[in-house]
Amino acid sequence: MPVQTEEELVQKDSALVDTNAFIDSQPTVEVCMEGKDFYSDAWHDYLIFDFALYNQNEKGIRALKGKVIFYNVFGEEQHQLQLSCEQQIPACGMVKQEVKMTFRPYVEKDVALKERPPEALEVQWFPERIIFTDNSTISFKNSIRGE
């Protein structure tokens, strides 16, 4: 492998930054919480979240994953959920996704999330990876508040 000069390395780094800026500026997926519910069975309690995933791209999505973070009215993080969807989302289309979280009544953040009405939560989506139906992928850099 040839040795690279500092100038070549700077050019490659600059090209990578430009690519990331391009990716960050492209519309991808919007995630909206449509509902929140509580469910108990004989052994566990669950918080159930209903999300609508809107594909804002001109090509279909095969799968995606990322984090949904709930913030209170003060902008303080209340909870994080991993969201992954392997259901195809058509170009400029929408699918619904249910996410079930085990509720722990002894954990303050879980209790606060259960008691807070959906309209009192700010929901933000932080994509990590999107796989399109043509098998191209986009990986996103971390853009979570405070990180």
Secondary structure in CASP SS format (residue, H / E / C, confidence):
PFRMAT SS
TARGET T0000
AUTHOR 0000-0000-0000
METHOD secondary structure of the structure
MODEL  1
M C 1.00
P C 1.00
V C 1.00
Q C 1.00
T C 1.00
E H 1.00
E H 1.00
E H 1.00
L H 1.00
V H 1.00
Q H 1.00
K H 1.00
D H 1.00
S H 1.00
A H 1.00
L H 1.00
V H 1.00
D H 1.00
T H 1.00
N H 1.00
A H 1.00
F H 1.00
I H 1.00
D H 1.00
S H 1.00
Q C 1.00
P C 1.00
T C 1.00
V E 1.00
E E 1.00
V E 1.00
C E 1.00
M E 1.00
E E 1.00
G E 1.00
K E 1.00
D E 1.00
F E 1.00
Y E 1.00
S E 1.00
D C 1.00
A C 1.00
W C 1.00
H C 1.00
D E 1.00
Y E 1.00
L E 1.00
I E 1.00
F E 1.00
D E 1.00
F E 1.00
A E 1.00
L E 1.00
Y E 1.00
N E 1.00
Q C 1.00
N C 1.00
E C 1.00
K C 1.00
G C 1.00
I E 1.00
R E 1.00
A E 1.00
L E 1.00
K E 1.00
G E 1.00
K E 1.00
V E 1.00
I E 1.00
F E 1.00
Y E 1.00
N C 1.00
V C 1.00
F C 1.00
G C 1.00
E C 1.00
E E 1.00
Q E 1.00
H E 1.00
Q E 1.00
L E 1.00
Q E 1.00
L E 1.00
S E 1.00
C E 1.00
E C 1.00
Q C 1.00
Q C 1.00
I E 1.00
P C 1.00
A C 1.00
C C 1.00
G C 1.00
M E 1.00
V E 1.00
K E 1.00
Q E 1.00
E E 1.00
V E 1.00
K E 1.00
M E 1.00
T E 1.00
F C 1.00
R C 1.00
P C 1.00
Y C 1.00
V C 1.00
E H 1.00
K H 1.00
D H 1.00
V H 1.00
A H 1.00
L H 1.00
K H 1.00
E H 1.00
R C 1.00
P C 1.00
P H 1.00
E H 1.00
A H 1.00
L C 1.00
E E 1.00
V E 1.00
Q E 1.00
W E 1.00
F E 1.00
P E 1.00
E E 1.00
R E 1.00
I E 1.00
I E 1.00
F E 1.00
T C 1.00
D C 1.00
N C 1.00
S C 1.00
T E 1.00
I E 1.00
S E 1.00
F C 1.00
K C 1.00
N C 1.00
S C 1.00
I C 1.00
R C 1.00
G C 1.00
E C 1.00
END
